[in-house]
Amino acid sequence: MLKTYFLDVKAGEHTLNRFNVRFAHDGEAVQHSKELAAMLRHRHFNSQPGLVIVVLDRSSGKIHEEMVYPDASPHSDG
């Protein structure tokens, strides 16, 4: 059974875009956020250091946060 997830593209507290996607498992949604971040990095989309993709479940609970530009983040774990 597929579950609904939301992928928020955020710059700071501001949500730039929200995508509604369906996957069977949380891990698939997380992987998709990583692929989307890589695509945005490659296209140099809004090259703000704080740009993130947040994976939310249907009740808006945060599952994962993926930095689009992790090397630019002052909080990067390297």
C-alpha positions in Angstrom: 0.0 0.0 0.0 1.4 3.4 -0.9 1.6 6.2 1.6 1.4 9.9 0.9 4.4 12.1 1.7 5.2 15.7 1.3 8.5 17.1 0.2 9.0 20.7 1.2 11.7 22.7 -0.5 12.6 25.3 2.1 15.0 28.3 2.4 15.2 29.0 6.2 11.6 29.0 7.5 10.1 29.9 4.1 8.6 27.0 2.1 9.4 27.6 -1.6 7.5 24.6 -2.9 5.7 21.5 -1.7 5.4 18.2 -3.6 2.9 15.5 -2.8 4.4 12.1 -3.6 3.5 8.5 -2.8 5.8 5.7 -1.8 5.5 2.3 -0.1 8.1 3.0 2.7 9.7 6.0 4.4 13.1 5.0 3.1 11.9 5.5 -0.5 10.7 9.0 0.3 14.1 9.8 2.0 15.9 8.4 -1.1 13.8 10.5 -3.4 14.6 13.6 -1.3 18.4 12.8 -1.7 17.9 12.5 -5.5 16.0 15.7 -5.7 18.7 17.6 -3.7 21.3 16.2 -6.0 19.3 17.4 -9.0 18.9 20.9 -7.6 22.6 21.0 -6.7 23.5 20.0 -10.3 21.2 22.7 -11.8 22.4 25.3 -9.3 18.9 26.0 -8.2 18.7 28.8 -5.7 22.2 28.4 -4.4 21.4 29.5 -0.8 23.4 27.6 1.8 20.3 27.0 3.9 18.2 25.3 1.1 16.8 22.0 2.4 14.3 19.4 1.4 12.1 18.2 4.2 10.2 14.9 4.0 7.0 14.9 5.9 4.4 12.2 6.5 0.7 12.7 6.0 0.3 14.2 9.5 3.2 16.7 8.8 5.6 14.8 11.0 9.2 15.3 9.9 10.8 12.1 8.7 14.0 13.5 7.1 15.8 16.7 6.2 18.2 16.8 3.3 20.6 19.7 2.7 20.8 20.7 -0.9 24.2 22.3 -0.4 25.7 20.4 2.5 29.2 21.7 2.1 27.9 25.3 2.5 26.2 24.6 5.8 27.9 25.8 8.9 26.4 22.8 10.7 27.7 20.2 8.2 29.0 17.0 9.8 31.3 16.6 6.8 
